[in-house]
Amino acid sequence: MNVSSVTFQGHTFPIRLSAKVYTPKQSKTKNNNAARNNLTLLITHANGFHKELWEPILRRLFERQASVEANSIDHNVGWWIEKAIAIDAQNHGDSALLNKGHLNKDVFYWTEHAKDIQAILGQIHIGESKLVGVGHSFGGSSLLLTEIERPGSFYAIAAIDPTIRGNLSIVQGIADKARRRKNGWESEQAAREYFLSKDLFAVWDKEILGLHIEHGLYSTVADNAQKMLALKCDPAYEAATFSGWKEPIQIIFSRIKEISARVRIINGQVSVICPPDHAKKLSSMMKNADFRVVEKTGHLVVMENPVETEKELAAFLDEISANWKISPKSPFPPNPRL
């Protein structure tokens, strides 16, 4: 897949949002016409992480797409991802570096992330393709919040183990733990050894852990003037994001029945954030939603099992493609920028 970088304006000045745009290396065949179901994906990450962790899944989706294109007799069926736009929230990844000095280290409300997503949607051009939101945890919840606040933003949403629970003590405990997170290593190898020593990271896919070290850390200078690697998403930013969950989740719970976009919740079998019974309850509260379970995974489904996550996403795209409908007019005016 081809990769390019772009920066969007956030919903307030001077906030900027770093993004990467992924496109297929292969072109559609000449006998493939406009009836093919074109998609644009908008990808959002979990709290504490960043856009690049989606790359193994996106690569597999593009490989699957190319295989179908090469071997299918009828090129007017199925789906075709024209581009996938993966974004960093304003206090995460490369966005955090862009916005240094303008971020709140006490609380970051998820409604602010939803407003930034709305701002991005006003800066992209999707033509005749349909927009599908794909988000993990905090990112999935923010996509649902965006659709609630601005109906018609998405044709469909895949919410991967979304964080929509009401236990304040659990979330506050996670926030306190995030504030104490280690944030400084002398080398990539030292960082890798540290992550592998922690239960949270030890079960990650090896490629994704490598991407976290490559793209989630940056070179800086410690207080003793020694060079070191630190997290782009400072632990204070991660904790602030955990602290900003309550009001947005109340909005989602009280208005989730308003969502008419096609929604699929993909949750981890042993997730403590969105266990199967909770995913079932959430999907039953929406007009056109269901859920699927990834076996033997916890909350961090994307990082623990990207292979099965991609299969579930592909199956979702198959399903919405087979039931293609005319999309309502987008609430966002056309913009030729991207």
LINBELCOR-V887699 format. One record per helix or strand of 2 or more residues. SS is the DSSP state (H for helix, E for strand). FROM is the first residue (numbers start at 0). TO is the last residue. If there is no record, write none. Layout:
BEGIN
<<SS;FROM;TO> <SS;FROM;TO>>
END
This chain:
BEGIN
<<E;1;8> <E;15;22> <E;36;43> <H;50;70> <E;78;86> <H;92;97> <H;109;120> <E;129;135> <H;137;148> <E;155;159> <H;167;178> <H;187;195> <H;198;201> <H;205;215> <E;216;220> <E;226;230> <H;234;242> <H;245;257> <E;261;267> <H;275;283> <E;288;293> <H;300;303> <H;305;321>>
END
